[in-house]
Amino acid sequence: MTAEIVPGLRDLGMNEYETSVYSTLVGLQKATARDIHEVSGVPRGRIYEILNDLARRGFIGVEEGSPSSYYVLDIDMVFDRLKDDYIRTLDETREALKSLSVKPHLPPDSFFILRSGWAIENHISALFRRAKKTMVLLCYDPEFLRKHYAAIKPIERKIDLYVVVRKKEDYADIRLPIYEARGTVLELLDSPPMNESVMGLRKDECTILVDGRDFFVIAVAGSGRYAVIGSDMPIIGYMQKTIVERLAEA
């Protein structure tokens, strides 16, 4: 039994004896319990228990006789079934957890800070999926739009999307509704969304406003990338509405 097989079989819920018995039978294809015991080295007192359990779980088949023989079921079919079962279990568990979640009642000035790159990207994807009516992206860096273009482009067809930038020519290759900031909107782009002395943020990447309720700022401090999240604050709806009105006037 090659060393790389053991961790994979362990991940399927097999213990040490079960991995030895199953991999041995895969090599033999068909064998009696005695043959498997002699080749695998698994104690004879455990061999029948393990074989019957593997059969019950759908890894092997049993040919009744005196003595009975055991054979390997088609590996592709077995593992496709395991994969389907695993995905179904994940989906069911996810839905069960979602049904348990209770939306927290945050005070109006509450916000969160994300410091994990994975958490930031996950939250961005969630915002894009949740958007129902309007999204405003105050974009400070065209690379953000290029990186997330495949996720943003479909949103344009179902909601009012406004991508606001300082200089439109810097985004000429990006096929999204790009608006060049003017007046108070330009001042907003030129002002840090959070107090730098408090947050320590130095370079803004993007500010996202969604449906007048979600607020998401991505910024860089030193070598770290951070995100500030706000939700259900009256100022978010006011900011988004004001920006859209100013763009319409321009």
VOBA-1610 file (N, C-alpha, C; in pm, whole numbers, padded with zeros to 5 digits, always signed):
BEGIN
Met+00086-00119+00000Met+00000+00000+00000Met+00089+00124+00000Thr+00077+00209-00103Thr+00161+00327-00112Thr+00120+00428-00005Ala+00219+00505+00040Ala+00197+00595+00153Ala+00092+00701+00124Glu+00081+00748-00003Glu-00013+00855-00032Glu-00159+00810-00028Ile-00184+00681-00033Ile-00322+00632-00029Ile-00381+00643+00111Val-00297+00625+00212Val-00347+00619+00350Val-00422+00746+00392Pro-00364+00868+00373Pro-00439+00988+00415Pro-00573+01003+00344Gly-00575+00968+00214Gly-00700+00979+00140Gly-00808+00888+00194Leu-00772+00764+00223Leu-00870+00670+00278Leu-00909+00710+00421Arg-00814+00764+00495Arg-00846+00813+00630Arg-00950+00925+00622Asp-00937+01013+00521Asp-01034+01122+00503Asp-01174+01070+00470Leu-01181+00946+00419Leu-01311+00886+00391Leu-01370+00818+00514Gly-01302+00828+00627Gly-01353+00772+00751Gly-01303+00634+00785Met-01199+00587+00713Met-01144+00454+00741Met-01036+00463+00848Asn-01031+00361+00936Asn-00922+00355+01032Asn-00805+00277+00971Glu-00702+00252+01051Glu-00580+00189+00999Glu-00607+00050+00943Tyr-00683-00033+01016Tyr-00713-00167+00968Tyr-00798-00164+00841Glu-00895-00074+00837Glu-00983-00066+00720Glu-00906-00024+00595Thr-00813+00072+00610Thr-00733+00112+00494Thr-00648-00004+00444Ser-00593-00084+00536Ser-00511-00199+00497Ser-00596-00304+00424Val-00715-00333+00479Val-00800-00435+00419Val-00848-00391+00282Tyr-00894-00266+00271Tyr-00950-00220+00144Tyr-00842-00213+00036Ser-00725-00153+00069Ser-00620-00142-00032Ser-00567-00280-00072Thr-00565-00373+00022Thr-00523-00510-00010Thr-00621-00575-00107Leu-00750-00557-00081Leu-00851-00617-00169Leu-00851-00551-00306Val-00820-00422-00311Val-00809-00355-00441Val-00698-00421-00524Gly-00588-00455-00456Gly-00479-00521-00526Gly-00512-00662-00568Leu-00586-00736-00483Leu-00621-00875-00514Leu-00743-00885-00604Gln-00829-00783-00600Gln-00955-00780-00675Gln-01062-00871-00614Lys-01027-00995-00585Lys-01122-01088-00524Lys-01043-01186-00437Ala-01093-01209-00314Ala-01019-01294-00222Ala-01107-01337-00106Thr-01065-01442-00035Thr-01134-01484+00087Thr-01081-01401+00204Ala-01151-01409+00316Ala-01108-01337+00435Ala-00969-01384+00478Arg-00944-01514+00464Arg-00812-01567+00504Arg-00702-01508+00418Asp-00724-01501+00286Asp-00624-01443+00197Asp-00595-01298+00234Ile-00703-01223+00260Ile-00688-01081+00293Ile-00614-01065+00425His-00646-01150+00522His-00578-01147+00651His-00429-01172+00634Glu-00392-01269+00552Glu-00251-01305+00536Glu-00173-01196+00462Val-00234-01133+00365Val-00163-01031+00287Val-00157-00898+00361Ser-00267-00862+00426Ser-00274-00730+00490Ser-00209-00727+00627Gly-00206-00843+00695Gly-00152-00845+00830Gly-00251-00800+00935Val-00375-00774+00896Val-00479-00737+00993Val-00516-00860+01074Pro-00529-00849+01207Pro-00560-00966+01291Pro-00682-01043+01241Arg-00675-01174+01245Arg-00784-01257+01194Arg-00913-01234+01270Gly-00900-01200+01399Gly-01019-01176+01478Gly-01096-01051+01439Arg-01030-00963+01363Arg-01098-00839+01320Arg-01138-00842+01174Ile-01089-00936+01097Ile-01102-00930+00953Ile-01246-00936+00905Tyr-01328-01025+00966Tyr-01468-01037+00922Tyr-01548-00911+00957Glu-01522-00857+01073Glu-01591-00734+01115Glu-01562-00621+01018Ile-01435-00609+00978Ile-01396-00500+00888Ile-01453-00522+00749Leu-01446-00645+00698Leu-01500-00673+00565Leu-01650-00647+00559Asn-01722-00691+00660Asn-01867-00669+00662Asn-01901-00520+00669Asp-01819-00444+00744Asp-01844-00300+00754Asp-01816-00231+00621Leu-01709-00270+00551Leu-01679-00212+00420Leu-01787-00246+00319Ala-01842-00367+00330Ala-01952-00406+00241Ala-02077-00323+00270Arg-02104-00303+00398Arg-02222-00223+00437Arg-02210-00079+00386Arg-02090-00026+00384Arg-02067+00112+00340Arg-02050+00124+00190Gly-02061+00013+00118Gly-02062+00018-00028Gly-01928+00021-00095Phe-01820-00017-00026Phe-01688-00020-00087Phe-01660-00154-00156Ile-01712-00263-00100Ile-01683-00395-00155Ile-01812-00476-00164Gly-01806-00586-00238Gly-01918-00677-00248Gly-01883-00813-00189Val-01986-00895-00162Val-01967-01026-00100Val-02028-01133-00190Glu-01950-01237-00217Glu-02000-01352-00292Glu-02013-01468-00193Glu-02138-01502-00161Glu-02163-01605-00059Glu-02111-01741-00106Gly-02058-01816-00012Gly-02008-01949-00044Gly-01940-02008+00078Ser-01867-02113+00058Ser-01796-02177+00169Ser-01652-02205+00125Pro-01560-02110+00148Pro-01584-01985+00221Pro-01635-01875+00128Ser-01686-01765+00188Ser-01730-01649+00111Ser-01610-01576+00053Ser-01633-01513-00060Ser-01529-01432-00123Ser-01571-01285-00123Tyr-01476-01200-00124Tyr-01501-01055-00124Tyr-01434-00995-00247Tyr-01502-00898-00309Tyr-01448-00839-00430Tyr-01469-00687-00427Val-01386-00618-00504Val-01390-00472-00507Val-01499-00425-00603Leu-01582-00333-00556Leu-01681-00271-00644Leu-01612-00166-00730Asp-01673-00133-00843Asp-01614-00038-00937Asp-01574+00091-00864Ile-01445+00122-00867Ile-01393+00235-00789Ile-01452+00368-00835Asp-01466+00386-00965Asp-01523+00512-01014Asp-01664+00532-00962Met-01745+00428-00968Met-01884+00438-00920Met-01888+00464-00770Val-01802+00394-00695Val-01799+00412-00550Val-01763+00555-00515Phe-01659+00607-00577Phe-01613+00741-00541Phe-01704+00851-00595Asp-01769+00829-00708Asp-01869+00926-00755Asp-01986+00933-00657Arg-02026+00816-00606Arg-02135+00815-00507Arg-02092+00887-00380Leu-01969+00863-00335Leu-01919+00931-00215Leu-01915+01082-00235Lys-01871+01123-00355Lys-01865+01267-00383Lys-02004+01328-00382Asp-02101+01262-00445Asp-02239+01313-00446Asp-02295+01320-00304Asp-02269+01216-00225Asp-02317+01215-00087Asp-02255+01328-00007Tyr-02126+01352-00029Tyr-02056+01457+00046Tyr-02110+01595+00010Ile-02130+01619-00120Ile-02183+01749-00164Ile-02324+01769-00111Arg-02406+01662-00115Arg-02542+01674-00063Arg-02541+01705+00087Thr-02451+01639+00160Thr-02441+01665+00303Thr-02398+01809+00331Leu-02301+01860+00251Leu-02259+01999+00266Leu-02375+02095+00244Asp-02452+02071+00136Asp-02565+02158+00106Asp-02670+02154+00217Glu-02700+02034+00265Glu-02800+02022+00371Glu-02752+02089+00499Thr-02623+02072+00531Thr-02569+02134+00652Thr-02569+02286+00639Arg-02533+02336+00521Arg-02534+02480+00499Arg-02674+02538+00519Glu-02774+02473+00459Glu-02910+02523+00474Glu-02957+02515+00619Ala-02918+02408+00688Ala-02956+02395+00829Ala-02894+02506+00913Leu-02767+02537+00885Leu-02700+02644+00959Leu-02762+02779+00928Lys-02796+02802+00801Lys-02858+02929+00763Lys-02993+02947+00832Ser-03066+02837+00852Ser-03196+02847+00918Ser-03181+02880+01066Leu-03061+02853+01121Leu-03037+02882+01262Leu-02987+03024+01285Ser-02937+03088+01178Ser-02874+03218+01196Ser-02977+03324+01231Val-02940+03411+01319Val-03025+03522+01362Val-02950+03651+01332Lys-03014+03739+01260Lys-02949+03864+01224Lys-02925+03949+01348Pro-02802+03987+01375Pro-02775+04065+01495Pro-02831+04206+01485His-02877+04258+01596His-02926+04395+01601His-02810+04485+01640Leu-02743+04540+01539Leu-02625+04620+01564Leu-02663+04764+01592Pro-02591+04829+01679Pro-02615+04972+01698Pro-02581+05047+01570Pro-02639+05167+01548Pro-02622+05238+01422Pro-02478+05263+01382Asp-02387+05277+01481Asp-02250+05311+01446Asp-02156+05191+01450Ser-02212+05070+01447Ser-02128+04951+01454Ser-02064+04921+01319Phe-01942+04868+01324Phe-01876+04820+01204Phe-01779+04711+01244Phe-01736+04635+01143Phe-01641+04527+01163Phe-01518+04551+01077Ile-01408+04489+01116Ile-01284+04496+01038Ile-01241+04355+01002Leu-01214+04333+00873Leu-01162+04204+00826Leu-01014+04220+00792Arg-00934+04125+00838Arg-00790+04131+00812Arg-00742+04012+00729Ser-00828+03916+00704Ser-00791+03798+00626Ser-00825+03820+00480Gly-00729+03791+00392Gly-00754+03805+00249Gly-00870+03719+00203Trp-00877+03595+00254Trp-00987+03507+00217Trp-01121+03565+00263Ala-01126+03618+00384Ala-01250+03674+00437Ala-01295+03795+00356Ile-01199+03878+00313Ile-01232+03995+00232Ile-01294+03952+00099Glu-01228+03859+00030Glu-01279+03815-00101Glu-01414+03745-00085Asn-01431+03670+00021Asn-01558+03602+00045Asn-01670+03702+00067His-01640+03810+00141His-01743+03911+00168His-01777+03989+00041Ile-01675+04016-00042Ile-01702+04083-00170Ile-01799+03999-00255Ser-01773+03869-00264Ser-01860+03780-00342Ser-02001+03780-00285Ala-02013+03781-00152Ala-02144+03782-00089Ala-02219+03911-00120Leu-02149+04024-00119Leu-02212+04151-00153Leu-02265+04150-00296Phe-02185+04099-00388Phe-02228+04094-00528Phe-02352+04006-00543Arg-02357+03895-00469Arg-02473+03806-00478Arg-02598+03868-00416Arg-02580+03947-00309Arg-02695+04002-00236Arg-02755+04125-00303Ala-02681+04190-00389Ala-02728+04315-00448Ala-02861+04294-00521Lys-02959+04376-00488Lys-03093+04363-00546Lys-03134+04482-00633Lys-03092+04603-00595Lys-03140+04722-00666Lys-03028+04810-00718Thr-02942+04855-00627Thr-02841+04953-00665Thr-02708+04922-00599Met-02600+04942-00676Met-02466+04929-00621Met-02380+05044-00672Val-02311+05108-00579Val-02217+05214-00613Val-02078+05167-00573Leu-01985+05170-00668Leu-01846+05136-00641Leu-01762+05262-00659Leu-01708+05313-00550Leu-01612+05421-00558Leu-01475+05356-00572Cys-01423+05357-00693Cys-01304+05278-00722Cys-01181+05367-00729Tyr-01080+05332-00651Tyr-00955+05408-00647Tyr-00846+05340-00729Asp-00869+05216-00770Asp-00765+05138-00837Asp-00829+05051-00945Pro-00795+05074-01073Pro-00856+04995-01181Pro-00830+04845-01169Glu-00723+04806-01100Glu-00693+04664-01085Glu-00802+04591-01007Phe-00870+04661-00919Phe-00981+04598-00846Phe-01090+04555-00943Leu-01125+04642-01038Leu-01230+04609-01135Leu-01185+04498-01229Arg-01060+04501-01269Arg-01011+04395-01358Arg-01015+04260-01287Lys-00977+04259-01162Lys-00974+04134-01086Lys-01113+04076-01068His-01213+04163-01044His-01348+04116-01013His-01446+04137-01129Tyr-01392+04163-01248Tyr-01478+04193-01362Tyr-01579+04083-01390Ala-01534+03958-01387Ala-01624+03846-01419Ala-01741+03837-01322Ala-01723+03882-01199Ala-01832+03879-01101Ala-01919+04003-01110Ile-01860+04117-01147Ile-01936+04242-01152Ile-02021+04253-01277Lys-01967+04209-01392Lys-02035+04230-01519Lys-02179+04176-01520Pro-02207+04055-01471Pro-02346+04008-01473Pro-02440+04092-01388Ile-02388+04159-01286Ile-02472+04241-01198Ile-02531+04358-01275Glu-02456+04408-01374Glu-02501+04524-01452Glu-02636+04501-01516Arg-02667+04376-01549Arg-02792+04345-01619Arg-02913+04339-01526Lys-02893+04329-01395Lys-03007+04312-01305Lys-03026+04425-01204Ile-02926+04513-01188Ile-02939+04623-01094Ile-02884+04751-01158Asp-02905+04864-01090Asp-02844+04991-01131Asp-02703+04994-01074Leu-02605+04991-01163Leu-02465+04985-01122Leu-02395+05115-01159Tyr-02324+05172-01062Tyr-02249+05295-01083Tyr-02106+05273-01037Val-02012+05279-01130Val-01870+05268-01097Val-01811+05408-01108Val-01772+05464-00996Val-01728+05604-00991Val-01577+05608-00973Val-01510+05686-01061Val-01364+05690-01060Val-01317+05835-01070Arg-01188+05857-01045Arg-01131+05991-01056Arg-01111+06030-01204Lys-01043+05940-01280Lys-01014+05969-01420Lys-01065+05855-01506Lys-01162+05883-01589Lys-01227+05779-01669Lys-01132+05713-01766Glu-01032+05788-01816Glu-00941+05730-01915Glu-00857+05616-01858Asp-00839+05616-01728Asp-00762+05507-01666Asp-00838+05374-01670Tyr-00967+05380-01704Tyr-01052+05261-01701Tyr-01111+05232-01840Ala-01044+05283-01944Ala-01099+05275-02080Ala-01119+05132-02127Asp-01039+05037-02077Asp-01049+04898-02122Asp-01152+04816-02046Ile-01219+04878-01949Ile-01312+04805-01863Ile-01455+04837-01906Arg-01528+04736-01955Arg-01662+04755-02010Arg-01768+04749-01901Leu-01770+04855-01820Leu-01869+04870-01714Leu-01920+05014-01718Pro-02034+05043-01655Pro-02083+05182-01651Pro-01993+05269-01561Ile-01893+05332-01623Ile-01794+05412-01552Ile-01837+05558-01551Tyr-01833+05620-01434Tyr-01868+05761-01418Tyr-01749+05834-01359Glu-01712+05945-01421Glu-01603+06025-01366Glu-01659+06118-01260Ala-01597+06120-01146Ala-01646+06198-01032Ala-01632+06347-01059Arg-01730+06423-01013Arg-01730+06568-01023Arg-01778+06627-00891Gly-01736+06747-00861Gly-01788+06820-00747Gly-01774+06747-00615Thr-01889+06735-00545Thr-01886+06673-00411Thr-01849+06525-00417Val-01884+06460-00529Val-01849+06317-00541Val-01697+06302-00554Leu-01633+06392-00627Leu-01487+06389-00637Leu-01424+06415-00501Glu-01482+06507-00425Glu-01432+06534-00290Glu-01443+06410-00203Leu-01551+06336-00222Leu-01570+06212-00146Leu-01462+06110-00182Leu-01431+06101-00310Leu-01325+06008-00353Leu-01189+06050-00297Asp-01167+06179-00288Asp-01039+06230-00241Asp-01025+06228-00090Ser-01137+06199-00021Ser-01134+06195+00125Ser-01133+06051+00171Pro-01052+06017+00273Pro-01051+05880+00326Pro-01184+05846+00388Pro-01241+05727+00364Pro-01371+05689+00418Pro-01369+05673+00569Met-01253+05646+00626Met-01241+05630+00770Met-01130+05722+00822Asn-01132+05752+00947Asn-01031+05836+01008Asn-00897+05765+01005Glu-00800+05819+00933Glu-00671+05751+00918Glu-00599+05737+01051Ser-00614+05835+01138Ser-00544+05828+01266Ser-00598+05718+01354Val-00725+05680+01330Val-00787+05573+01410Val-00764+05438+01346Met-00790+05429+01215Met-00782+05301+01145Met-00641+05269+01096Gly-00558+05371+01078Gly-00424+05347+01029Gly-00420+05310+00882Leu-00525+05340+00806Leu-00530+05303+00664Leu-00464+05412+00580Arg-00387+05371+00480Arg-00310+05466+00403Arg-00352+05475+00257Lys-00391+05365+00198Lys-00423+05364+00055Lys-00557+05294+00034Asp-00651+05367-00025Asp-00783+05310-00049Asp-00782+05230-00178Glu-00862+05122-00181Glu-00872+05037-00299Glu-01011+05050-00360Cys-01114+05039-00278Cys-01251+05049-00328Cys-01346+05067-00212Thr-01453+05144-00237Thr-01564+05155-00142Thr-01689+05108-00213Ile-01764+05018-00151Ile-01882+04961-00214Ile-02005+04993-00128Leu-02108+05048-00191Leu-02236+05074-00125Leu-02342+04992-00196Val-02418+04914-00121Val-02515+04822-00182Val-02653+04843-00122Asp-02751+04873-00209Asp-02892+04879-00172Asp-02919+04971-00053Gly-02836+05071-00036Gly-02859+05168+00070Gly-02844+05113+00211Arg-02781+04994+00224Arg-02771+04936+00358Arg-02634+04877+00390Asp-02558+04835+00289Asp-02428+04774+00313Asp-02316+04868+00269Phe-02214+04875+00354Phe-02100+04963+00333Phe-01974+04880+00347Phe-01884+04887+00246Phe-01766+04801+00247Phe-01650+04879+00191Val-01545+04896+00271Val-01427+04972+00229Val-01306+04879+00234Ile-01229+04878+00127Ile-01105+04800+00124Ile-00989+04900+00117Ala-00891+04881+00203Ala-00777+04972+00205Ala-00651+04895+00243Val-00538+04959+00224Val-00408+04898+00252Val-00336+04981+00356Ala-00278+04914+00453Ala-00192+04978+00553Ala-00061+04902+00555Gly+00045+04964+00508Gly+00172+04894+00499Gly+00161+04780+00399Ser+00193+04659+00443Ser+00184+04543+00357Ser+00053+04467+00377Gly-00033+04515+00465Gly-00158+04446+00496Gly-00277+04505+00421Arg-00371+04421+00390Arg-00495+04461+00322Arg-00610+04440+00420Tyr-00695+04541+00436Tyr-00800+04536+00536Tyr-00933+04576+00473Ala-01040+04539+00540Ala-01173+04581+00495Ala-01254+04624+00616Val-01330+04732+00599Val-01419+04782+00703Val-01562+04763+00654Ile-01645+04702+00737Ile-01781+04668+00698Ile-01880+04740+00788Gly-01980+04798+00728Gly-02091+04856+00804Gly-02222+04811+00742Ser-02326+04804+00822Ser-02455+04758+00769Ser-02569+04822+00848Asp-02679+04851+00775Asp-02802+04903+00836Asp-02779+05032+00913Met-02690+05117+00860Met-02670+05248+00919Met-02735+05353+00828Pro-02811+05447+00881Pro-02880+05547+00797Pro-02786+05623+00704Ile-02661+05646+00747Ile-02569+05723+00666Ile-02536+05653+00534Ile-02546+05519+00533Ile-02514+05444+00410Ile-02616+05476+00301Gly-02743+05469+00335Gly-02847+05502+00238Gly-02837+05646+00191Tyr-02805+05737+00281Tyr-02792+05878+00246Tyr-02675+05898+00149Met-02561+05836+00180Met-02443+05849+00093Met-02471+05796-00046Gln-02533+05678-00053Gln-02557+05617-00184Gln-02655+05702-00265Lys-02761+05746-00202Lys-02861+05828-00273Lys-02800+05959-00321Thr-02719+06022-00237Thr-02656+06148-00273Thr-02562+06133-00392Ile-02482+06026-00390Ile-02388+06003-00499Ile-02462+05982-00630Val-02567+05901-00629Val-02644+05875-00752Val-02707+06003-00804Glu-02761+06084-00713Glu-02822+06212-00754Glu-02719+06306-00816Arg-02601+06313-00757Arg-02496+06401-00809Arg-02450+06352-00947Leu-02441+06222-00965Leu-02401+06168-01095Leu-02504+06202-01201Ala-02633+06192-01163Ala-02741+06225-01257Ala-02735+06373-01297Glu-02706+06459-01201Glu-02697+06602-01229Glu-02580+06632-01323Ala-02469+06561-01303Ala-02351+06584-01386Ala-02373+06538-01530
//
